[in-house]
Amino acid sequence: MKQHQLITKTRPTEYNQLLQILQRPGPAGVVVLGEFGMGKTSLVEAVLAAPGTDEPIMTLYCTPTLSTIAHGALSPYLGALENIDEPVSVLRELNRSLLSSRGQAETHIVVVEDAQFLDPQSCFILSLLVENADVKVLALASGPLEADSPLGSLAELGAFTTVSLQPLDRNGVRSVAEGVMGRKLADGTVALIDMVTGGNPSFVEAYAASCLEQGTLFRDDRLSQGHGLHEPVWVVARALPEIDAPMMTLGREITSRLPLQQQQTLLLLALAGPQPANVLEQCGLPYQALMKTGELTWHGSTVDLKSKMMQRIMRALATEQDIAQLHELWSSVVDSQGKEPNAREVLWSLEIGKQVPTELVLELAERAGREQNFGLALRLCRLGKLARHHEQGALLEAQMLLSMGRHHAARALLLRLIDQLTDLTLLGQAYAYLLEVTCNIGADGAEVKRILDDWKQRAQGHPDAEKVASFLALHSAGATVIDFWTRVNTAHGPLPRVVELQEFLQDKQLPAQARFFGMIMLSDLHTSAGQCQQALDLMESALQDLNEYPAQRSMYEVRVFFRIGWNLLFLGQYERAAAFIDSYRHARLRSIQYYQGAISLLDGVSHLLQGRVQLAMAKMAEAVTELQIADITQLLALANKLYRLLLARLGFPVPESLVIGPGSSSSSGTISLNGQLGEESSKQRILARAFAAGLGYPYPGESLECFPLVEREFVFSMTRQLGDQELADSQLGERLRALAAGQQGSRAAFLARLMDLRGSELGEPLEQLAQDALAKKEYLVVIEAWARAAERYAQSGDQRRCGALLRRAAQLIDQQGIDPGKYIARVLAMTELTARETEIVSLARQGLNNAQIARTLTVSQRTVEGHLYRVFSKLGITERAELDHAGLEAGTTGR
């Protein structure tokens, strides 16, 4: 039953198509196509298990060997015949042994497995059975349908339909993986599984089972899961599980169906990565058939394996001898072509013990790092022993560790390097990296001072004055950056003035690393002050500049990405923000885990700003969980505080383990699986401190007023719970108006306008505000404006106009899943129908007039008319026909 439900959920179109063919009268046939593991057999079994479907009267198993024998596929059913070459004898025997004894079955079904190996004679017999014996044939085949093949000729018959199974979409991948794991998976994990498996259902099942078996699933037990909030959220802590026995079995099933040369093609691509077609051809390795069956795909101008998981499986299946022989064949071809090796090819050579020039390994490792393939770059560094043979290689290894968020490992390596390096240029860069690592880890000022002092002293006595000057310039920039960083990202000093950072960035000789660090800090200052457009402009400029500095791009692009998304959202540019975030949502497999936590956090913020608190809660839970796996942007504390904020909005208590503020320590610590920092290291970042102040535990010397952008959102939330007179009696309206008026973006402008209009007695300007805000998807402003306008119309006696606006507000709340807040919920109650009103609406919708309704309910007609008048006012309608859109239950507003 579970498998049947899964198929109907993941393959509903194909399932219904096959079921309809089997259940309608008359002969028919279906050719079900799909690559290995695509679920052809599972689909057919699910259809055959449907109520009212008969069991097959015959199942044929085709093989390459039987395809060369006349009537080979049918031979198991022809044991009584001495000679199976004669079609008439074969047909007579099948009628005698099977078709005449099929009992009361209404549908006579023949299933053909691996029908791509169907022999011509069996194919001819099947066509006769379909045309003359009222039989339905289900032929399952891998690969494309060749027109000149026996199966192709069968499919051309008018009674046949072809159904092609494509890889699962994301929802299908989710259904299969969650079905195996029995857990709710984060969206990022589903995307990762899709990328690894290529949407192949068998691969998805094997991946999910291996994650369970190997314990690579992770969830944050501190989160308030259940209790009507959100399901427990699970993420995979490692993109690729270890290849285990079930995966090996799956790999053998795939390769056993392939000729030896095609197996070697798969192995070569698994070992060397994408290859030009002419390399495969000169190696004598065929690829066209594998391309047609879906095992391979074009990667630009090269041929590549479709599934990353298949790549790992093929490597695990191969023997050392197979790998060595294939490398010898491949290297002879590429040497004859004069082809320069790429990073994957060099890694393969290193893995089997071949000597590769250190300079080439370094060059390719640097290129892999620039392409954000940090894992590949790190493996090249280590297998090539770059740290031992090349100072630049040792520094590159530290940079890759830092880019991967493995700060403690990077720090340990840098401390060793600083004692060994003699080149001042490389030494200066090592100190710069060490300073950045130390800041991210959260070391105290004494350690930072010691690093800066040691850095400066290392220049003493060096003979090259030009190198010394450059070395000291980098030191000076590092000292200035660390001062700014401490004042922005800790509570130890006053925030720097914007002009200080602007003057610092005007230095044309500023090292690239210091420049990007400075741009990020200046952006954070602008953001905190509500100057989101300036922050956005700065980060978009940084994103462009990163293309010219690939080494810095690997370290800073995720941080820049997050800040662009954040500022777009707080500016109120939701559509543009969604498009920008989506452009990173489907990042390459090698970088998806570095972006996913930031993406989930931004998704949660988008929902929160637009009032979808329940969705925001679920997304923020994903963000908190994912950031504990990979948090190179130092966002975990911010996500935690936003999660706390959402708990408070929904009226739920906050677990003690989630209270991370001044003087407290994080229980999340370090995730030992990948060496990521815990929450402690990020709790003093400027946005995290801002939300800490909003939640009531500011750092010493700080208050919510220090962070105008976040204060704006907290004050807006408070004003939403107040009536107009309560707002006038408080200072909140004036404060929000002042904050919003001094900030950038359409969201700020709408909030300032809302505060102005709440001091007015007119409803029409509020209606216009709602209309303008609706065009920008500022749904909370829309609902506020409609509800406040409705109150004004009610006070003036215009009940129908009041009802019409409240009805629109209620519909928008339902459509968008918005939490209206307690005050607006009370206003919306003005439109709720009583039980008696709902009863009268139901009768009116049945076509009864007022007199008939009165007789049915044994009340006066005048009473019915009074109830209908109030219904019309509450719902904002004027025509009896409009009652079709009203609710049918007490307490509804027609939502």
N, C-alpha and C positions, 0 to 999 in steps of 0.2 A: 504493500500500500504506500509506503514512504517513497519508493522509487517511482511509482505511478504518479504521485503528487508532484514530485520533483520534475518529471518530464512535462507534465501539463503546465508547470510554472515556467520552465526554461524554454520549452519548445511548443508553445500553445498553437501556433499557426500550423506547423508540420503535423502535430498530433491530430488536430481537428481535420486536416486535409486527408490524412490516411484513414481516420475513422469513418469519414463520410464515404470514401471510396469503398471500404469494406462493407458498409451497411446498406449502400444503395444496391438495388437489384441489377443483375446482369454481369457478364464477364468484365474483368478489368485487371490491370497490372500497374505496379508502381516500381520505378527504379529509384532507390534511396542512395544518394551519393554523399560521400564525405570522407575526409582523410581519416587515418587510423586514430581511434580514441574519441571521435567526434560524437559518439553515442548513437550510432545507427541501430545496433542491436537493442539497446535500452529503449529506444523510441518504439521499435516494432513490438517488443515485449509489452510495453505499456499499452499500446493500442490493442494487442491481442488479449490483454487482461481486462479491457473495458467490459462492462455489463452488456450482454447480448451479442458478444463476439465469439465465434466458434474457434476451437483449437485448430491448428494447421493439420491437414491430412498428410502432409509430406514436407520434410525439411531436407534440402540439398546442401551439401558442404563441398564447395569447389576448391581445387588446389591447382597450382601450376602443373603438377604431374598429370592429374586427371584431365586437364584442358587439352592434352595431346591424344586422348583416347576417345574414340567415338562413343557417345552416350556415357562418357565417364562420370559426369555429375549424377546421372540417374542410376549408375551401376549398383549401388547398395539395394535398390528396389527391384533389381532384375536378376536375382539369384536363381530363379527357376528356368532362365533361358540359357541354352548352351551357347548361343551366338547373339550378341547384342548389337550387331552392326546393322540389322534390318529395321528401319523405322516402323514398319507396319507391325512387326512382332513386338517391338518395344511398346508401342501404343496399346496393343491388345493386352499385353501383360500388365501394364499400369491400370487399365480399365478393370481387369480381372481382380488384381490383388488389392487395389486401393479404391478406385472410384466406385466400384460396385459395392464396397463394404463400408461406405462412409456414414451409414446410419441415418439419423435424423438431422444431421447438420444442415443448416440452411445455407451457409456460405462455405464453399470449398476452397481452402486457402493453402497455397504452396509457398514456402519461404525458401529463398535461395541466399545462402551466406557466401561472401567473397565472390560475388557474381562477375567480377572482372575476369575471373578465370573460367567462366562458363564455356564449355566446348560447343561448337556449331550445331552438332546433332542434338544435344540436350536442349539447346536454344530452340531448335525447330519443333521439337516435341512440346515444349512449353507453349509455344505460339499456337499449336493445334489445340492444346488443352484449354487455352483461354478462349479461342474462337468457337470451339465446338462442344466443350464440356462444362461451360459455365463455371470456370475456375478463376480464382483471383490469385495473382502471383505478386509476391513482395520480394524484389531482388535487391540485396544490399551489396554495394560495391564501393571500393576505395578509388580515389583518383577521378580524373575527368572521364567523360563518356566519349569514347572514340567512335566515330561514325562507321568505320569499316570493321569494327569488332563484332563478335556474336551478340554481345549485350547491346551494342549500339543498334543493331538491326532489330532486336527485340523491342527496344525503346521506341523505334519508329512506328510501331503498330499503332493504329488509331485508338486502341483500348488502353494504351499505356500513358502514364503520367510520370514525369521526372521530378523528384524532390531533392534539392541539394541542401545539405546541412552546413551552415556556416559556423565559424567560431562563436562562442557565447558572447553576448554583450555584457556590460558591467553588471547589470541586474542578474543575468544568468550566472555569472561567475560568483556573485554574492550568494545566490541561492544554493549553488553546489557546495561552496566552501563552508558556509554556515551550516548546511545540512550535515556535513561530515564532522565539523568541529563542535556543533551544538552551542555556538556562542555568537553573539552580536559582534561583527567586525567593523572597525572604523573604515570610513570611506577610503582613506589613504592606503590601508592594508588591502582592500579589495582592488584598488588600482594597481598596487604592486603585484598582487597575484595574477591579475590579468596580463600584465607586462611579462612576467616570468613564464607563464604557461601558454601565452598566445590565445587564451580563451578555449583551449582544448579541454573538454570536460574530464577526460581521463587524467590529464596532467593536473587539473585543478584538484581532483579528488586525491591524487597521490601527494600533491604539495600539502594539502590540508592535513592529511593523515600523518605526514612526516613532521609537520609543525607540532601536532599533538604529541606524537611519540617522543620527539626530541626536546619538548618543553620550551619552545621558542616563542610561545604566546605570552603576552604580558598585559596585565591590567593594573590600574592604580586602586588598591583597596581602600584608600582614604576617601575616595569620592562617595558622595551620598547616592549610591545607586539604588534603583528601585524606589519604593515609596511614592510612586506616581511621578517621578522626576524623569529618569531615562534608564534604559537598559544598561547593564554592565558593558563597558566598551573594551574590546580586546584589540591589540595590535601585535604584529610580528616584530620581534626584536632583531631579526636577521633576515635580510631580503631573500637569501637562498639557504634553505636548510641543507644539512649534509645529505649526500646521496646514500640512501639506505637500501635494504633488501627489496622492499616493494617497488621502489623506483627502478632498481636494477632489473627486476622482473618485467616491469613495463617496457624498459628499454630493449630487453631481449625480444619481447613480443613484437615490437616495431621492426627491429633489424632482421628478425628471422624471416620476415616476409619479403626482404629485399635481396637482390643479387649482391654478391660480394663487392663489386665495384661501386655500387650505390652506397653500401655501408662505408666504404673508404671515403667517398665524397663527404658524407656526413661527419666522419671523424676528422678529416682534414679541416673542414670549416669550424669544427668544435675546438680544434687545437690552434689553428692559425688565424681564425677570425675571417671576416668577409674577404673573398678572393675574386679577382677579375675572371671573367668567363674563359679567357684564353689560357690562363694558368691551369684551370681545371681541365680544359681540353688537352693541353700538352701533357698533363699528368695522366691522361687517359681515364679521367674520372667523369662519368656522365652526371649531368645535373638537370637536363630538361624534364625528364620524367618526374623527378622529385619536386621540381617547380610546379608541375601540373597537379601533383597529389597534395600540394600545400605544405610539404615539409620544408621547402626553401622559399626564399623571397628575395626580391631585388633590394639591395641596400645602396641606393645611388646607382653607380655603374658596376657594382660588385654583387656577387651572389652570397647570401648569408642564410644561416639557420633561422627559422621563424621563431623558435622558442629558446629562450635562455636556459630553461630547464633541460631541454634536449641536449644543449651544448654540454652541460655538466654531466648528464647521464652518459653521453658518448665517451667523454674523457674517462669516466669511471669504468666503463666496460672494456676499454682498450688495454691490451697488454703492453709492457715496456717494449717488447720486440716489435709489435704493430706500430707503435708510435715512432720508434727509431727508423724503421724501414720507410714509413710514410714521410718522415722528415728528410731522409736522404733523397727520395723521389722528388719531393717538392723543392728542396733547396737546389737540386740540379737544374730544374726548370727555371726558377726565378733568377739563378745566377746566369743562365744562358740568355735571359731576357735583359739582364742588367737592372732588374727591378730593385729599388731601395726597400728594405724591410720596414714594416710598421711596428708599433709597440707590441701588439699581440704576437706577432711573428718572432720578435726578439725574445719575448718572455718564453715562448715555446722552446726556443733554442737554449735559453738558460736553464729551463726546467729539465732538459735531458742532458745537461752537462756540457753543452757546446761553449766554446770560447767566443765571446763577443767583445769588441773594443769598448773600453769603459766610456770613451767620449760618445759613442753611438748610444749606449744605454742611457747616459745622462741626458742627451738631446731628446730621446724619445720619452723618457720619464717626465722631463719638463713639459713636453707637448701634451702628454696625457693629463698632467696637472692643470695646464691651461684649459683643457677641454672638460675640466671638473671630473675626470675619471680618477679620483684620488686613490681608489683601491688598486687600480692597475699601476699607477705611478709608484705607489708604495712598494708593491711587489717587485717592480723593476729595480728600485733602489736596494732592496734587501737581497734579492737573488743576484744582482750585479755587484753586490758588496761595495756600493758606492761610498758609504760612510768610511770604509777602510781605505779606499784607494783615491778618493777625490773629495776635497773640502767642499766644493760646490754641491756635490752629491749628498754629503752629510747634511748640509743646510737645507737642501731640497726635501730630504726625508722629514726633517723637523717641520718644514712648511706644510707638508701633506698631512702630518698628524694634527697640526693646528687647524688646517682647513676642515678636517674630519671631526673637529670638536674634541679630540683626544688630548686635552690640555696637559694632563699630568705626564703622559708619555712624552709629549713635545718638550715639556719643561726639563725632564730628566735628560733627554738627548741634548738639549741646548746647553745645559750646565756642563756636560762633558765636552761639547764642541768648543765652548768659550775658552776652556783651558788648552785646547789643542790648536785652534786656528791661528795662523800667522798672517794671512792676508787681511789687511785692515778693512778693505771693502766688505769682505765676507764677515769679518768680525763685527763690524758695525751693524750689518743686517741681522746677525745672530743676537746681538744685544737688543735690537728693536723688536725682534720676535719674542725674546725672553720678557721684555717689558710688557708686551701685549698679553702674553700668557699669564704673567703674574697679576695683571689687572683683572683678567677674566676669572682667575681662581679666587681672587679676593684677598691678596696678601696685604699686610699692614704697611704703613708709610715707611717704617724702618727698613723693610726689605727693599722697597722701591728705591729708597735713598742709597742703600748699599749697591744696588745694581747700577745706578747712575754714577756713583763715585768710582766704582770699578771700571765702568765704561770709559770714563774720562781719563783715568790713570793709564789705561792700556796704550794711549797715544804717546806717552812720554818716551823719549829716546828714539823714536822711529825716524829713520833718515829721510824718508820721502815726504817733503813738506806739503806737496799737493795732496797726497793721500791723507795726511794728517788733518789738513784743513777740511777735506770732505768728511772725514771721520768725525771731527768735532762739530761740523755743521749738522750731521745726522744726530749726534748726541744732543745738541741744543734743541733741535726740533723735537726729539723724543722727550726731553725734559719739559718742554712747553706743552706738548700733547698730553703728557701724563698729569700735568697740573690741571689742564682743562678737563680731562677725563674724570679726575677725582672730584672736581667741583660740580660736574654735570651728573655723574653716575654714582655718587655717594652723598651722604648727608653731612660730610665733614667740612664743608665750606660754602660760602655764598656762590650762587650760580654766576658764571661769567657773563659779562654783558655781551650782547650780540656783536657789538662793534669790535670787541677784542678778538673774537674768532674771525670776523670778516677781515680784519687787518692781518691776522696770522695767515689766512688763506691767500692774501694778495701777494705773498712772497713767491716770485717766479721760480726760485731755486729750491722750493720746498720739496723734499722727497715724496714720491708718490704715495707711499704707505701713510706718511703723516698727513698728506693732503686728504686722502679718503677718510682717515680717522677724523680729521677736523670737520669735513663736510657732514659726516654722520652726526657729530655732536652739535654742530650748528643747526642742522635739520631738527634734532630733538628739542633744542631750545625754541625754535620757531613753532614746532608742534605743540609743545607744552603751553606756549602763550596763545595758542589759537590762530597763529599765522600759518595756517596749513597750506595755503597757496605758495608762500615763499618756501616752506619746507618741501613741498612737492616739486617746485621748479629746481631746487637744489639737488634733490635726489634723482630726478630725471636727467639732469646734467651729469651727475655722478655715474648713472647707468650707462650713458653714452661714453664717458671717459674711460670706463672700465674696459671697453673694447680695445682701447689702445694700451692697456696695462694688464695683460692676461694673468700675470702672477698675482696681482692684487684682486683681479676678478674672482679667482678661485676662493679668496678669503672673504670678500666683502659683498658679493652679489646678492646673497640671501638676505643680508641685513638691509641692503638698499631696496630689494624687492619688498620686504615687509613694510618699510617706511613709505614707499610709494602707495601701496595698498591701503595702509592706515590713513594717510592724509587724504586720499581720494574719498574714502568713506566718511571722514569727519567734515569734509567739504560738502558732502551731500551728493557727490557724483557717483551714484550707485551703479548705474549701467556701465560706466567707464571702468569703475573698480572691478566689477564682475568680469568684464572682458579681459582686463589686465591679469587678474588672479587666475582666470581660466587658461591664459597663455602659459602659465607655469604649472597648472594643475596636472598636466600630462607630461611632466618632465621626463627625461630619459631615466631608465632604471637606475643608472649609477648615481643619480642625484636626487631621486624622488624623496628619499627619507630625510634629506637635509632641508627640503622645502615643506614637507607635509605638515609639520607642527605649526609653522607660520601660516600656511594656507588654512588650516582648520581654525586657528585663532581669528584670522581675518573673516572667515565665514561666520563665526560666532558673533563678532563685532557687527557685521552687516545685519544679521538677524536682530541683534539687540537694538541697534539704532532705529530699525524699522518696526520695533515693537513685538517681534516674534520671540518672546522670552523662552518658550518651551524649546523651540528649535535652537535658539542661542545656547541654552543649557546643554543640549545634547552635543552640539559642536564644540563647546568649550571643554566638555569632558573628554572629547577626542583629542583636543589640543593639549590638555594637561598630560594625557597618557602618552601621546606621540612625542612630546617635548622631553619626556623622561628617557626616551630612546635616543633622540638626536636633538640637541639644542645649541647649535653653533651660533644662533642669533641671541642667546641669553634672554629668552622670553618666558621661561617656565614660571617665574614668580608673577609676572604680569598675567599669564593665563590663570594661575591659581587665584589671584585676587578678583579677576573678572568672574570666575566660577563662584567665588564667595558672594560677589555682588548679586549674581543671578539667584543664588539660594535665598538671599535676603528678599529679593523682589517677589519670589514665590512663597515667602513666609516659612521657609524651612530652616531649622537650626544648622549651624556650621560646625562640623566635627572639629574637635580640638586639634587633630593632626593637620588640619588645613589652615590653622591660624599661624601665619608666618609674618611676623612684624618685628619692630625694634626689640632687641634683646632675646628673641626666640631663635630657635634653630630648626632647620628643615629635617623632616624625617625621611625625605626622599633620598638624601645623600647622593652617592655615586652609583650609577647603574654599572655593575661590574662587568656585564656582558660586553660593553663596548667602550668603557672608560669615560662616559659622558659625565659632566658636572651635574650636581644636583641643584636644587632650588636655592640653596644658601648663597651661591655665587651670583645670582641675578636679582636678589630681593631689593637691592638698593638702586637699580636702574631707574631713571627718572620717571618713566611712566608707571612702573611698579610702585614707586614711592607716592606718586600722585593718587593712585587708587587706594593705597594704604591709608592716606590721609582722608579720602572720601569715605572709607569704611570705618573711620573712627580711631585709627591708631597711627597717627603721623609720627615721623621721626623727630627727634629733638630739634627745636628751632624752626620747624616747618608746620604748615597748616594747609588746608585745601585751597586757600586763597593764593598760595604760591604757584598753583598749577591751573591757570585760567580755563584751559580747554576742558579738563576733567571737571573742574568746578561748574562749568556751564552745564554739563550733562547731569550732574547731581542736582543742581538747582532746578533744572527743567523737570526732572523727575518729581521733585517736591512740589513744584507749582501745579502739576497735574492732579494732585490729590486735594487741591483747595478750590472752594467756590470763589466766585469773583470778589465777594465782600471780604472773605478770609484773605485772599491775595492782596487786596487793597490795604488791609490792616497790617500786613506783614511787610518786610523789606525784600522779600524774595523776588517779586515782580520787577522792582527797580534794579535789583542786583543782576537778574538774568538779562534785562534789557541792556544794562551797561556792558556786561560781559559780551553778549552777542553782537552789540553794535561795534565793538572794537575788534571783532574777529572776522576771519575771511571765510567765504563760501556761502552757497545758497542755504545750507542748513542754519548757519548763524543768522542769516538775513530773515529766514522764516520765523525763527524763534523770537527775534527782536520785534518783528511785525505782530506776532501772536500776542506778545506782552502789551504792545500798544493797543491792540484791538480789544483785549480783555478789559481795558479800562473804559471802553465805549459801550453805549446801550444799544447800538445798532447791530442787526444780524446780518445784513447784506454784505458789509465788508468782510466779515468772518467767512461767509459763504465763498466770496471771491478768493480769499486766502486759501481755503480748502481746495478750491479748483486749481489754483496755481501750484500748491504743494502736491496735489495728486499727480500732476504732470511730471514732477521730479521724484515721485515715489517716497515722499516724506509722509509716510502713513500715520505716524503718531500726531503730527501737526494737523493732518487732514481730519482725523477723528476728534482731536481737541477742538478744532475750529467748527466742525459740524455740531458737536455736542453743545458748545457754548452758544452758537447761533440758535440752536433749537431751544435752549433755555430762554433766550430773549424773545423768541416767537411765542413761547408758552406764556411768558409773563404779559405779552401784549394781547393774548387771547387768540392767536393764530395757531390753533392746535393742529390743524392739518399740515401746515408748513413745518411745524415742529416735528410731527410724526414722520413726515417724508424724509427729513434730514437724519433723524435717529434711525430710521429704517436703512438708509444708505450707509450710515456708520456701522450698523450691526452687520450688514452684508459684507462690508469691507473687512471687518474684524474676522468674520468666518472664512472669507476667501483667503486671507493672508495669515490666519492663525495668530492674530495679534492679541496680546494681553492688554485689555483696555485700561486697567487700573481700577482701584476701588471706586473713585468718584464717578468716572464715566460709566462704570457698570451700574451705579445707582441711577444715573440719568437715563440710561437705556431701559431701566425697569419701567420708566414711564410708558413704554410702548408694549409692555407684556400683556398678553390677553389673559383674562380670568378663565376659569373652567367653563362658566356659562357662556362667555363670549366665544370661546373656541367651539363650543357645541353649536351655537347659532351659525357661525361661519361654516362649519361642516355641513349643516342642513342647507344653507344658502348655496353652497357649491354643488349640491345635489340637484339644484334647480327649483327648490321650494320657494314660494313667495312668502311675504311677511305673515300673511294670514295663515298659511299652511304651517309655518314654523310655530306660530302661536298655538295652534291646535295641537301640534305634536308635543309641545312642551307644557301644554295646559297653562299658558300664561297669556296675558293680554297682548294684542297686536302693538299697543303703545309701548309695552315693555320691550318687545323685540326691536321696535324702531329705535328706542333709546340705546339699547345695546349696540345696534349697528352703527349708530351715530358715533359712539365712543370708539368702536372698532375702526371706523373710517378715519377718525382723528388720530388715533394711535399709529395707524399704518400709513398715514399721509396719502390716502387715496380718495378719489371722488366718484369712481364708477363701481357698480356692483360686480362687474366682470373682473375687476382687478383683485377680487377676493381669491382668485385662483392662485395668487402668489403669497397668500397669507399662510400662517402656520396652522397646524391642525391640533396642537396640543397646548394645554394651559402653560403659561409662562414663556411662550415663544413670541418672537417679533418677526416671524416669517423668514428667519435665517435658515 
